[in-house]
Amino acid sequence: MKGKLESQRVLLSALKEFPGNPNVHPEEQVKAIAKSMERYGQYYPIVVDENYMVLCGHGKKKALEYMGEKEADVTILKGLSDKQKKKLLLEDNKIQDMSFVNYGDVERIIKEIGDTDIIGYTPEYLDAIISEVSPDNMGVNFAEPGKREDTFTPEKEASDTKEVTDIEAGMQQAHTMVCPHCGKEITI
Protein backbone atom coordinates (compact mmCIF):
# COMPACT_ATOMS: atom_id res chain seq x y z
CA MET A 1 0.00 0.00 0.00
CA LYS A 2 1.31 3.43 -0.91
CA GLY A 3 1.14 6.16 1.66
CA LYS A 4 -0.27 9.62 0.98
CA LEU A 5 2.33 12.36 0.45
CA GLU A 6 2.21 15.92 1.71
CA SER A 7 4.99 18.54 1.54
CA GLN A 8 5.50 21.06 4.36
CA ARG A 9 8.07 23.34 5.95
CA VAL A 10 8.45 22.19 9.57
CA LEU A 11 10.40 23.25 12.66
CA LEU A 12 13.41 20.98 13.17
CA SER A 13 12.52 20.78 16.85
CA ALA A 14 9.24 19.04 15.87
CA LEU A 15 11.10 16.21 14.10
CA LYS A 16 11.74 13.03 16.08
CA GLU A 17 14.63 10.62 15.51
CA PHE A 18 13.54 7.10 14.58
CA PRO A 19 14.30 4.97 17.67
CA GLY A 20 17.09 2.51 16.96
CA ASN A 21 17.97 3.99 13.57
CA PRO A 22 20.84 1.75 12.41
CA ASN A 23 22.37 4.38 10.14
CA VAL A 24 25.27 6.22 11.75
CA HIS A 25 26.19 9.69 10.49
CA PRO A 26 29.77 10.60 11.46
CA GLU A 27 30.62 14.26 12.01
CA GLU A 28 32.61 14.40 8.74
CA GLN A 29 29.52 13.32 6.78
CA VAL A 30 27.23 15.74 8.62
CA LYS A 31 29.62 18.60 7.81
CA ALA A 32 29.77 17.51 4.15
CA ILE A 33 25.96 17.44 3.92
CA ALA A 34 25.84 20.88 5.58
CA LYS A 35 28.41 22.27 3.12
CA SER A 36 26.39 20.88 0.21
CA MET A 37 23.17 22.44 1.55
CA GLU A 38 24.94 25.78 2.08
CA ARG A 39 26.08 25.60 -1.53
CA TYR A 40 22.90 24.27 -3.20
CA GLY A 41 20.08 24.41 -0.65
CA GLN A 42 18.04 21.53 0.73
CA TYR A 43 17.25 19.85 -2.58
CA TYR A 44 15.88 16.63 -1.01
CA PRO A 45 13.21 16.80 1.69
CA ILE A 46 13.37 14.83 4.91
CA VAL A 47 10.73 12.08 4.87
CA VAL A 48 8.64 11.76 8.04
CA ASP A 49 5.48 9.97 9.14
CA GLU A 50 2.31 11.74 10.31
CA ASN A 51 3.85 12.08 13.81
CA TYR A 52 7.00 13.77 12.40
CA MET A 53 9.14 10.68 13.04
CA VAL A 54 12.07 10.79 10.60
CA LEU A 55 12.01 7.83 8.22
CA CYS A 56 14.57 9.08 5.65
CA GLY A 57 16.98 11.98 6.03
CA HIS A 58 18.47 11.68 9.52
CA GLY A 59 21.79 13.00 8.16
CA LYS A 60 20.05 16.00 6.58
CA LYS A 61 18.32 16.77 9.88
CA LYS A 62 21.66 16.66 11.72
CA ALA A 63 23.30 18.85 9.05
CA LEU A 64 20.52 21.46 9.25
CA GLU A 65 20.88 21.53 13.04
CA TYR A 66 24.67 21.87 12.66
CA MET A 67 24.04 24.84 10.34
CA GLY A 68 21.81 26.48 12.95
CA GLU A 69 18.70 26.23 10.78
CA LYS A 70 15.31 26.21 12.50
CA GLU A 71 13.15 24.67 9.75
CA ALA A 72 13.35 21.93 7.13
CA ASP A 73 11.46 20.89 4.03
CA VAL A 74 9.72 17.59 4.73
CA THR A 75 7.55 15.13 2.91
CA ILE A 76 4.98 13.62 5.24
CA LEU A 77 4.22 10.03 4.32
CA LYS A 78 0.84 9.12 5.83
CA GLY A 79 -0.84 5.77 6.26
CA LEU A 80 2.15 3.43 6.62
CA SER A 81 2.12 0.58 9.13
CA ASP A 82 4.96 0.30 11.66
CA LYS A 83 6.38 -2.56 9.59
CA GLN A 84 6.33 -0.44 6.40
CA LYS A 85 8.05 2.44 8.21
CA LYS A 86 10.86 0.15 9.38
CA LYS A 87 11.22 -1.35 5.90
CA LEU A 88 11.43 2.13 4.34
CA LEU A 89 14.08 3.15 6.90
CA LEU A 90 16.23 0.16 5.89
CA GLU A 91 15.45 0.11 2.17
CA ASP A 92 16.12 3.82 1.55
CA ASN A 93 19.77 3.48 2.57
CA LYS A 94 20.31 -0.06 1.26
CA ILE A 95 19.08 0.82 -2.24
CA GLN A 96 21.66 3.64 -2.38
CA ASP A 97 24.38 1.19 -1.33
CA MET A 98 23.52 -1.05 -4.29
CA SER A 99 25.02 1.38 -6.79
CA PHE A 100 28.69 1.38 -7.76
CA VAL A 101 31.07 4.08 -8.87
CA ASN A 102 32.57 4.15 -12.35
CA TYR A 103 35.86 5.83 -11.45
CA GLY A 104 36.74 6.45 -15.09
CA ASP A 105 33.61 8.61 -15.42
CA VAL A 106 34.35 10.29 -12.07
CA GLU A 107 37.83 11.25 -13.30
CA ARG A 108 36.43 12.48 -16.62
CA ILE A 109 33.89 14.72 -14.83
CA ILE A 110 36.54 16.01 -12.40
CA LYS A 111 38.74 16.95 -15.36
CA GLU A 112 35.79 18.72 -17.03
CA ILE A 113 35.12 20.69 -13.83
CA GLY A 114 38.82 21.48 -13.31
CA ASP A 115 38.26 22.58 -9.71
CA THR A 116 39.78 21.31 -6.45
CA ASP A 117 36.71 22.27 -4.36
CA ILE A 118 34.35 19.32 -4.77
CA ILE A 119 32.70 18.12 -1.55
CA GLY A 120 33.79 14.63 -0.50
CA TYR A 121 37.12 14.66 -2.37
CA THR A 122 40.46 15.88 -1.02
CA PRO A 123 42.13 18.73 -2.91
CA GLU A 124 45.22 16.51 -3.37
CA TYR A 125 43.17 13.79 -5.08
CA LEU A 126 41.39 16.31 -7.32
CA ASP A 127 44.67 18.03 -8.21
CA ALA A 128 46.26 14.68 -9.13
CA ILE A 129 43.33 13.89 -11.44
CA ILE A 130 43.21 17.37 -12.99
CA SER A 131 46.98 17.50 -13.47
CA GLU A 132 47.10 13.88 -14.63
CA VAL A 133 49.89 13.16 -12.16
CA SER A 134 49.42 9.82 -10.53
CA PRO A 135 52.18 8.66 -8.21
CA ASP A 136 51.51 5.09 -7.14
CA ASN A 137 51.73 3.96 -3.53
CA MET A 138 55.48 3.39 -3.91
CA GLY A 139 56.09 7.00 -4.94
CA VAL A 140 56.57 6.32 -8.66
CA ASN A 141 55.38 9.17 -10.86
CA PHE A 142 54.23 7.67 -14.15
CA ALA A 143 54.03 11.11 -15.75
CA GLU A 144 57.85 11.15 -15.83
CA PRO A 145 60.02 8.80 -17.92
CA GLY A 146 61.68 5.98 -16.01
CA LYS A 147 65.19 6.59 -14.71
CA ARG A 148 67.94 4.22 -15.77
CA GLU A 149 71.33 3.79 -14.28
CA ASP A 150 73.95 3.48 -16.96
CA THR A 151 76.45 1.56 -14.89
CA PHE A 152 75.90 -1.66 -13.04
CA THR A 153 78.47 -2.61 -10.43
CA PRO A 154 78.82 -5.49 -7.97
CA GLU A 155 78.25 -2.94 -5.18
CA LYS A 156 74.96 -1.84 -6.84
CA GLU A 157 73.88 -5.48 -7.21
CA ALA A 158 74.64 -6.12 -3.52
CA SER A 159 72.73 -2.97 -2.53
CA ASP A 160 69.72 -3.98 -4.65
CA THR A 161 69.77 -7.52 -3.25
CA LYS A 162 69.89 -6.19 0.33
CA GLU A 163 66.98 -3.82 -0.40
CA VAL A 164 64.84 -6.70 -1.76
CA THR A 165 65.81 -8.92 1.20
CA ASP A 166 64.86 -6.16 3.66
CA ILE A 167 61.50 -5.66 1.96
CA GLU A 168 60.76 -9.39 1.91
CA ALA A 169 61.75 -9.74 5.58
CA GLY A 170 59.07 -7.21 6.53
CA MET A 171 56.30 -8.95 4.58
CA GLN A 172 53.85 -11.32 6.21
CA GLN A 173 53.09 -14.65 4.63
CA ALA A 174 49.70 -14.84 2.88
CA HIS A 175 47.12 -17.25 4.32
CA THR A 176 44.06 -18.72 2.63
CA MET A 177 40.82 -19.25 4.51
CA VAL A 178 37.18 -20.01 3.71
CA CYS A 179 34.61 -17.31 4.48
CA PRO A 180 32.09 -18.78 6.96
CA HIS A 181 29.27 -16.73 5.40
CA CYS A 182 29.63 -17.26 1.65
CA GLY A 183 32.02 -20.24 1.43
CA LYS A 184 34.49 -18.49 -0.88
CA GLU A 185 38.24 -18.88 -0.44
CA ILE A 186 40.00 -15.62 0.37
CA THR A 187 43.68 -14.87 0.73
CA ILE A 188 44.79 -12.57 3.50
Disulfide bonds with the S-S distance in Angstrom:
none
